[in-house]
Amino acid sequence: MRSFAFISHAHTDHARRHREALLTPQTLALIPEARRPRGWRMLGYDEPMLRDHATVTLLPAGHMLGSAQLLLEHDGTCLLYTGDIKLRVPGTRKQTPVPKAHVLIVETTYGRPHFRFGDPDATVEAIAMWCRRALDSRVAPVLLCHALGKTEEMMLALAPYGFEFALEKRCVPCAESYTGAGRPLPEWIELDGDARGRVVIAPPAGKDEVRRLGRYRTALVSGWAKDAEFARLFGADTTFDLSDHCDFDELMDVVERSGADQVYTVHGYTEDFARSLRKRGIRASALEATEQLQLAL
């Protein structure tokens, strides 16, 4: 915990009870009460804020509702921290903006070259076809997705195909929070052992309730679908490489668009990605947990 910190989005590995935190209103709304910072400063996108002698601006990150990048400008030098970032969200051709910066701190969850995902719209269509075939065969299609963010965005992506949804109990408060934070969701019910012709969404580890369905098939929806060993851990019948993070090529695009002459990698395959950048002539270093930068804000 810090006296002042930036919370890039509401996932529990990023949200902490800092003494004071900078975050978007949507991120604050999605953080459970027990994990909220003790004090906060809410800032909308593209609203510059002065902090001491620096200017801080939050920009969309494309990862989930409320997710943000942080741009820090001080004495003519710009530093960009991406947090978890996704350049292109299914259903839209808009690209997440990446501002120019001298220094880039980028999260590299999928920082190895074999993490190259398919076109997101084509993958959503493939998921929809898989769900439809299952329902036509009187089999419950179960999508294994993270409860907060991935579940809700998956519902929104599949809604144009006419599906209705049943959510495993751990997804329910997350869906309610999403709606409360300003993003309405398609019609859904809580899973009670009978899917009633609906697409079921459950966390990857939440199979107890799913087993009561009788006839069902599971699909892991994650960038980790590209990692065969990881996919086997969840025992899914099939996998789809739809992610709310950048793949390897998108991470390279983030670096190129930023124009940064110094890149620091955090989280995930940090050293692998930094090494790939150095091979391209870019100054890059991996930051380990004990080497995290502390910004004097």
N, C-alpha and C positions, 0 to 999 in steps of 0.2 A: 504494500500500500504506500502511496505517495501523498505528500501534502497538496500537490497539484498534478493532475495527469490528464491525458487525452484517452477517451474510450472510443475506439473506432466503430464498434458495433456491439450488439447485445448478447452475443454468444458468451457462455460462462467462462471460456478460457481467456476472454478479454475484459470482462466486467469485474471490477473489484471495488471494495468499499473504501475508496480513496477519501481523503479529507475534503478534497474539492476536485471535481472533474469537469472537463470540457467535452460536450457531446451534443448530438442533434436531439431535438424533441422526441423523434420517433424512437431513437435508441433508448432514451430514458424511459419511455412508455413500455418498452419491451423487456426491460431488466426487472426480474422479480424483486419484490420489496427487500428481501433478505440480502440481496447482492448489490443493491443500489449504493452509489457513493453517498457519503454523509452530507455533502454539499455539492452543488453543481452550477455550471454556467451553460445554458442551452444556446446553441448557435445554429442558425439555418445555413443552408448551402449558399456560397458566394456572398456571405455577409462578413466583411473584414472586421476583425476585432483587434484593438491595440492592447498589448500586454507588455508592460515595461517599455522597452525600446523596440519591440518587434511587432509585426503585423501578422496575425494568424487568420487563415481562411480555411473553411471546410468545404470540400468538394465531394460530389457523389462518388461512391466506390463500386456500385453495381453488384455488390455481394449479397445484400439482403436489405430489407426496409430499414432506412436510417443509417446505413453504413456510410462511412466518410473517410476520405483522405484528408491529411492535414498539410497545408502549405505554410511554411514559416519564412518570413522575409525580414532580414535584419542587415542594415548597413550594406545594401546592394547585393547580398548573398541570399539565395533561395534554397531552402531545404524542403523536400517533399517526403512525407511518410505515407505509404499507401494503405497500411492495414491490409486485411483480406480484400482482394480486388478481383473484379470480373469485367472484362472489356465489353462483352456483348451478351445481353440477356435474351433468352428465347422470346420470340414474338415481336421483336423490334430490331430495326437495322441501326438504331442509334448506338454510337460507341461511347463508353464511359470516358469523359475528358481526362487527359493527363497533361497537366501544366508543365511548362519548362522549369527546370530547376538545376542548380549547380551540384547539389548533393541529393541523392535518392536513397531512401531506406525502403526496401521492398520486401514484402513477405513472400516466401518462395516455397509454399506447400508442395507444389508439383514441379520442382526445379530440376528434374531429370528428363532427358530427351525422349524417353519412351512414353511420357505423359503428354500425348498429343490427342486431343479429343475431336470427335466428329462435329459436323455442323449442328449447332444446338436445335435449330428448327427441325432438321431431319431426324434428330434423335427423339425429340418430343413426338413427332409423328409415328416413329417406330414404337415408342412406349404406348401411344394411343391404340395402335393396331394390335399390339400384344394384349392390352387390356380388353379390347373388343372381342378378340378371338376367345379369350378365357371366359368372358361373360356369355358369349354365344354357346359355349360348351358347358354352361352351368357350373363353372369353376370360378371361385373368388380370386381376382387378381390382387395381389398384395405388393405394394411398392414400399420398399424399405428406405426411408429417408430420415434425415435428422429432423427432430420435432420442431425446432424453431428456425424459420427461414426457408429451409428446403421443402418442408411439407406444404407450406402455404403457397410458395411460388410454383410448386408442382401442380397444385390444385388450379391455380390461375392459368397455367399453361395448358392444362387438359380440359378446362371448362368449355372452350369452343367446340370440343368434340361431343358435347352433350352428356358427359358423365356426371353422376352424383357420387358423393364420397362418404365413407365411414372412417372415422379417425380413432386409432387406439388411444386409450385414456391419457397417455403422456403427451399426446399431440394436442389434446383438447384445450388446456390453458394457453398454449402457444397460439393456437388459432384464434382464441378469444382475444388475446393481447394484440394480435395483428389487426383484427377488426377495430379494436379500441384505439389503436395507433393511427387509424385513418386509411387502412387498405381493406375495403370490403372483400369478402371471400365468397365463392360459390356455396350453394346449399350443402350442408353436411350434417351427419348425426354422429353420436359417439358409438363406437363399436360395442355391441352387446352380445356377440356370439352369432349374430345373424346379419350378414352383409346386405341381404335383400337386393341383389343385383347392382351393388355399388362397387366402386373401386376403393379398396382398403389401403390406408396409409398408416404405417407404423414405424417406430424407430428401429434401426438395425438390430438392436438387442431386445426388442419388445415382442417376442414371438409367443409368449404364454397365451395371450388372448387370441392370437391368430390361430393357434392350434385347435381352438374350439370350432373353427369354421367347417371342419370336415374336409370338403374338397377345395383346395386352394393351391395356388402357385405363387412363388415369391420372386421378385426382381429387385436387386440392389441397384439403386440409382445414385451413382457417386463417381467422382473422378478416380477413385481407387479401383474401379472396375478394370483399369489398365494394369493393375498389379494382381496377377493371378493368385498369389499366396494370400493376399489380403481378402480378395473376394471369396476364397474358399473358407475363410474363418467364419463367414456369416452363413454359409451353406445355402446360398440363394440358388434357385433354379436357373436364373439367367441374370445378366448384368447389363446396365446401360451407362455409358460414360458421360453422363450429364452432370456438370459440376457448377457450383457457384463460385469457383476460384478460377483464376487464369491457368491454362495449361502452359507447357514449356514455351511454345511459340508466342503465346500472348504475353508471357513475362518478358520475353525478348522485345516485344513491341512496346511494352511499358517503358523499358529502359531507353529504347530508341526515341520514343516520343518525348520523354522527359529531357533528352539532350544532356543528361548529367555526366560530368567528367569524373565523379566519384560515386560509386554504388556500394551500399552496405546491404547484405542479405540477412534476413531474420526468419526464423521458423521454417521447418521443413528441411528440404535438401539444400541447406545454405552453402556449404562448401562446394558441392557439385555445381550449383548454379554460378557461384562466384568464379569457379574455375572455367566454366564455359564462357563467361564474360571476358575473363583475362585472355583467353585464346582469341577473342575478337578484338583485342587491343584496348579493352575498357578497364580502367582501374576499379577493382572490385575486391571486397573483403567480406568474409562471413563473420557475423557478430554472434558470439556464444552468449549464453545466459548471464555469465559473469562480466560480459563486456558491453552490455546494453548502454546506449547513449542516454544520458540524462540531460534534458534541455532545460536551461535556466530561464524559465518563463515566470 
